[in-house]
């Protein structure tokens, strides 16, 4: 699944549209980096989760997913000796509140979506931290009651400022200073109160000149009798800043203590964001969960290209049981390229765990590689350089292709001498079929259509053409190659039947009569599912003997039908301890089957204590790591 596959099948557009439904930047990035899986169980698990998420959205369109607002960057900046600002702490409070709401929301959906709701249990409530932030931070600032010292110093500042204002007002109203004042107002310069004095009287008032007007006619003087009081207030404000820093460092320390827990909550929130973005897109395209296999069998029922919306023509086909190679013929702009692109894109979407727009009964195979050579497909003239590029691409496809590959070839062999191009195309298709690939190819060569009719494992298909309207219907018909419409179109447009009879002879070296009744009696043959020459493909693979060995964190399926997580084992008799619905039970390895390995479910270095140990025991363990605590014991979780 390389960049060329994504680009040619326009999967990047699908990812872009899904990311539009995501709320977090991290969620958008994860969607844009989404990759296909080749693990059947993992793909089925992904689709189950998306289907459950769709069920939740149908019951409640509003899911309390927090947009994070830079929470991840805040966490990265911790433990660096820098205090969080009040707005940072407010963001963390709102995030913790959103986590609490999400937990409550998901717990109400356990019956509806048992898989999706399990992730919410990795989020721990931090009510003490949330309450402390709410107590100390109000309206984007540190509240007066965050500490006794802060309340005291702010009261002192308030009293000092009131006295200062009274003093300044007294100066303005004083008959002693009135003749010297330029205006009867108080101004601020550098955060200090000053009075405007006429330039010629600047020496009449004791004080410090802090500023001069633009014209120079006014000087702004800080009177000596208020300067001392302003200095005292300035000192108190410096003390206030120091106390505020103490509060912020205190709150930052609390956040740092719970950094790991908050980080897990952020990762869970992002996971939910990605999951519900996929679900919202699935609803948007009327997608559904489909059956998945790894045997090369594809059955599409009224499948639609997700990027075409209402303009998409439903596609129905079946390949992989008796035939594994479909050869599609038909006129230009008839929909051949869109057909094979639809097959490739829907396969890629399924391998990413997405829902696809199709009807019930659709089944899609998964592949190790989706290899393709798809060009413009609409150009009449193709030069040698284009032909060379296609051949080089096909050479690489022939090297990489195997029985686990889906190969899509558009207009194979075109762009060169018709006879040589036909021969080369036939040889390429034969070689790919012998390599066991699932093959979809489009062509104009009638000889390839005849080859497909006469060889096992191939099936013909054609894009339907309406001879009455002289327009393609864009519908695929299986079981019959498309007849050349050139003679029929020319006849309908008024060309003399004798000319067309001569053309038929030059083309097919046989005589055929044409008249107008030919068009009236002609019917496009209805869809045929099986080819005339078909045989059973060896799809049955030798069973692989499975070894019943499991490790910590493996998701296993129990013979009762329930799923659980391996806690420890095996013992001497092959028994494992498995956590099922929060309880630990013992099962023999014969009753267990691997569903999803720990490597696929958890990142490297994941702390499994979060899964198996209670919050209380984890807190006790952390305390005992730091020092010995007399009488403190840890009881094993059941």
Beta strands, then each sheet from edge to edge (+ up, - down):
strand 1: 137-138
strand 2: 141-142
strand 3: 181-189
strand 4: 192-198
strand 5: 207-212
strand 6: 218-223
strand 7: 291-293
strand 8: 298-303
strand 9: 315-319
strand 10: 325-329
strand 11: 363-365
strand 12: 369-373
strand 13: 405-409
strand 14: 438-443
strand 15: 458-466
strand 16: 471-478
strand 17: 555-558
strand 18: 563-569
strand 19: 575-580
strand 20: 583-588
strand 21: 592-596
sheet 1: 1+ 2-
sheet 2: 3+ 4- 6+ 5-
sheet 3: 7+ 11+
sheet 4: 8+ 9-
sheet 5: 12+ 13+ 14+ 10+ 15+ 16-
sheet 6: 20+ 19- 18+ 17- 21+
end
